[in-house]
Amino acid sequence: MSNKPVVFDLEENDPLPDVAAAQAVPELTSEPQTAALQQAAKMVAGKPSRLSRWFWSVIAALVGAVISVAAWDFASDLILRIPVLGWAVTVALAVALGLALFMGVRELAALARLRRVDGLRRGAEKAQGDLALANAYATRIDRFYSHREELSWGRARLAERRQDLMDADAVLHLTEAELLVPLDALALREVEAAARQVAMVTALVPLALADVVTALVSSMRMIRRVAEIYGGRGGFFSSWRLTRAVLSHLVATGAVAVGDDLLEPVLGGSVLSKLSRRFGEGLVNGALTARVGIAAMDVCRPMPFSQERKPKVRAVVKRALTGLFSKASQ
C-alpha cells in the first residue's frame, strides 16, 4: 500500500453544498427495551375478544362446579366414616364459602366505587361551559368526599365561595383547588416513593429478576394506593381493572418510552457517559415507574387535570431521583 501524499485539486469556483437542503438524519432508537415495553403494554391493555371472554367464563364455571362437587363428596364420605371430623370439615367449608361470598361482595363494591369515579370524571367533562352542570358536579363530588375528614376545610370553603361564582370554569377550578389539589399531593408522594424504591433496588440488588419483581409489586401497590387516595377501594378485580386502564392510558398517550431526554434534567448531562450500567438501569426503571404513577393519577382522578395543575413527568422524576443520585454518587 502506497504512503505517498495525495493532492486534491480544489477550484475556487466549485459550488459549496447547501447544508440547509440536506435531508434530516432519522432518529435511531437504540433502546430495544422500549419497544418491548410498548408491545407488552399493548398486549396487556388490549381488551380480549368476546369469544375469549365466553371461553374463560365457561372454563371458570366448570372448574368451580368440579371443585364444589368434589368438596361435597369429600365431606359426605368423611361424615359417614368419621362423623366428628366430617362435621368439622363441613363447618370449615361453610365458613370458607361465607368468606368467599363476603369477598365477592367487597369486590362488587370496589367495582361500583370505580364506576362512580368514572361517572364523576365524565360529569366533569360534560360540565365544561355549563354553569348548572358545573354546580351539580360540585355537589356530587362534595357528597362523594363527605366522609373524608382531611377535606372538611376544603369542602367548607367550596360551599362558601361557590355561590358567588357565575362561570362554569370558575366553579370547576375552585372545586379542583379545594378538593383535589390536597389529594394530588398525597398521590404524588406515593408515586415518588415507588419510583425511588424501584430505582434503589435495581441499582443496589444484583439478584436476577429482582428489579422486575420489585417494579411489578411496587407499581401494583402504587396504583392501588393512588386509587384509594382519590376515593377508590382496593380489590383483586378492581386492581386488575385499574392496571388495564393505566396501561391503556400509557399506550394511548405514548408515555411508555423513556430515555436520556427524560433523565438528563436529573443528572445534568449524558446518562450513559456518567453512570454505571446497573445504576443507569435503576434510574430508567424509576422513571418508568413515575410515568406509570402519573398515568394512574390521570385514570383514578374524578376530574381531569387542568392545564396548569397537570403534573409534569420530568418534575416528578427529578424530585424522586435527584436525592438518590446524589447519595449514590458520594
N, C-alpha and C positions, 0 to 999 in steps of 0.2 A: 504494500500500500504506500503510495507516494505521500511525503510530508511537505511537498513544495507549496509555497503560498499560492492562494487563489485570488485572482484580481477580478473585482466586479466593476463593470462599466456602468456607471450611473450618469445619466444625462439629466441636465437641469430642467429640460422641457418635458420630462415624463410627468404625466398627471399623478397626483397623490391620491391614494384611495380615500373614499368618503366613509369615515368611521360611522357617521350617523345613519348611513344607509345599510349598514351591515345587519344581518339577521340576529335577533336576540338568541342568546345561548339558553337552551332549555334547562330548567332546574332538574338536577338529578337527585333522586331520593335514595340516599344511602342507608336508609333505616328499614330493613325488611321487617322488623318487629312492628312498625307502624301499620304496614299493610295487613299483617297477621291480626293485629288488634282490631282493625276496621272490619275485617272479614268475620272475626269471632263475634263482634258486637252485632253485625248484621244478622248472623245466624241466630243468636240468642233473642234479638229484638223482634225478628220476623214472626208474625203470627202463623201458627200451624193451620193447615187446611182443615175444612170441615170433616173430611173423611178421616183424617188423623185423629181429630178430637173424638169422633164417634168410636173409632177403633180402640183408643185407650180408655174411653169410658166403659165400653163393653168388657175389656180385659180387667179393669178395676172391679167391676161388678162381679165377674166370675171369680176372681181371686177372693173377694170378700165373702161370696157365698161358700166357697170351698173352706175357707178358714172358719166361718161360723158353724157349718155342719160338722167339721172335724172337732171343734171345741165342744159342741153339744154332745156328740157321740162319746168323746173322751170323758166328759163329766158324767154322763148317764152310766157308762160302763163302770166308772170309778165308784159311783153311788151303790151299784149292785154288789161290787166286790168289797169295798171298804166304805161303809156309809158315812162315817165321820169325816174322813179325808175327802170323800166325794162332795159332801155338802160344803166343806171348806173351800174346795176348788170352785164350786158353783157360786158361792158368795163372792169369791175373788173375781170370777168372770163378770158377775153382775156389777161389781164396783168398777172394773175396767170399762165396761160398757157405759156406765154412768159418766165416768170421767171423759170418755170419748165423745159422748153427747155434749157435755159441758164445753169441751174444747171446740167442738163443731159450732156451738152457739157463739163462742168467742170469736171464731174465725168469721162467721157471718156478720157479727157486729163490727169487726175490724174492716171487712169489705164494705159494709154500709157506711162506715165513717169515711173511707176513702172516696166513695161515690159522693158523699156530701161535700167533701173538699173539692172534688171535681166540679160539682154543681156551683159552688161558690166562685170558682175560677171562671166558669163560663158566664156566671152572672156579672162578674166584674168586667168581662169583655163586652157584654151587651150593654152595660150601663154607661159606656163612653158617650158623652154628649147628651145624655138624658137625665135631667135632674131628678125626676120621680124614681127612675130605676136606680140611680146612684144612692138616693136616700133609703130606698128599700134594701139595697145591698148593704149599706152601712148598718142598718138594723139587723139584718140576717147575720152578719159577721160579728156584731156586738153580742148577739144572743149565742152564737157559736162559741165565743170565748168567755161566756158569763161565769164559768167555773174556774177560770184562771185568776188566782189571787194576784200574781205579778202584773197583770194587765188592768187591775181595777182603777188605778190612777189614770191610765190612758183612756179607758172606757168612759170615765167621768169627764175628762177633757173633751172627748169626742162628742158626748151628749150635750155638753155645754156650748161648744163652738159650732156644731153642725147646723144649728137652727139659723145662724146668721149668714150662711153661705147660700148664694143663689146661682152657683155654677156647678155643673156635674163633675168636671175635672177637679175643681177645688175640693168637693166632698170626698172624692176618691183619694186625692192626695192627702187630705187630712186623716182619712181612715188608715191609709198606709203608714203615715208618720206616727200615729198614736198607738196602733195595734200591732203592726207587722215589723216595724223597724227594731223594736226590742227583741223580737223573735229571730230576726235576721242576724243580730249579733250573736245570739246563742248558737244558731245553726253554723255560722262561720267559725265559731270556736271549735265545734265538733269537726268540721272539715279540716281545719288547720291541724288539729291534734291527730287525726287519722293520717294525713299526709306526712306529718313529722314522724309518726311511728313507722309507717311503711318505709320511708327513706332511711331511717336509722337501722331497722332490721336488715334491709337489703345491703346496706353498706358495711355492717359490722358482723353479721352472722354468715359464715362461709358454708353453711349446710345447703345441700342441693334441695331445690324446691321450697326453701324456707321463705324466700321472697314472694313466691306465687301464693303459698298458703296464707301468709301474713296479709298480702294485698287483698285476697279474696275475703278473708274473715273481717278485716278492718273496713273494707268497702261495704259489706253487708251490714255490719253493725252501724256504720256511719249513716247509711241510707235509712235504716230503721230509726235511729235517734233523730235524724232530721225530720222524718215524718211525724214522730211523736212530738217534737217541738212545735210543729205547725198544726197539731191537732189530730193527727192520725193515731191509729192504735196498732201495736205490734201483733203479728201473727204469721204463721208459715205462708199461707196462701197470699195474704196481703203483702208480705215482704217480697214474695216472688213476683207479684203483680207490679209492685213498685220498681223492682230491679229491671223488669222488662220495659217499663215505661221510661226509666232513666236511660237504658241502653238505646231505646228508640229515639230519645231526645238527642243523645250523643251522635247517633248516626245521622239524624235529620239536620243537625247543626254543623256537622263535620268537625266536632271537637274531640275526636279520638287521638289525632296525631299530636305529638309533642316533640320538640327538638331544641336546637341551640337558640332559636329565636325567642323561645319562652324562658329558658333558663339563663340567658345572657344578662338580663337585668338583675338577677340574683347574684351573679358572680362577677360581673363587670368585665367579661372577656370571653374568649372561646372556651367552651366547656371541655372539649376533647383535649385541648392543649394544657389544661390546668389540673385535671382530675385524673385519679386512677380509674381503671375500668370499673371496679366494684363500687366506688363512691359515685361515679357518674351514673351507674345503673340505679343507685339509690335515689338520686335526685330526679331522674326521669320517672321512676315509679311513684315517687312522692308527688310530682307534678301531675301525673295521670290520675292519681287518687284525688287530688284537688279538683281536677276537671270533673271527675265523677260526682264529687260533692256539690259543685256548682250546678250541675245538671239535676241532681236530686233536689236542690232548693227550688229550681225552676219548676219541677214537676209537683212537689209537695206543697208549695206555697198557694194559699187560697186566693191570691191576687197576683197577676203578672207584675213583674218588676217595672217600675217607671224608669225612664231612660237615665235619670241622674242617680238612681239608687241601685241599679243593677251592679252586682259585684264583679270586678274585673279579675279574670283568672290570674293574670300576671301579679296583681297586687296580693292576691291570696297566697300564691306560691312564694312570693317574696317574704311575706310575713311568716309563713310556715317554715321555710327552709333557710332563711338567712342566718338565724342563730345556730342552726345545725351545722351549716357550712363553716361558720366562724369557729365553733368549738372543735370541729373535726380537723381544721387546718392548723390549730395551735400545737 
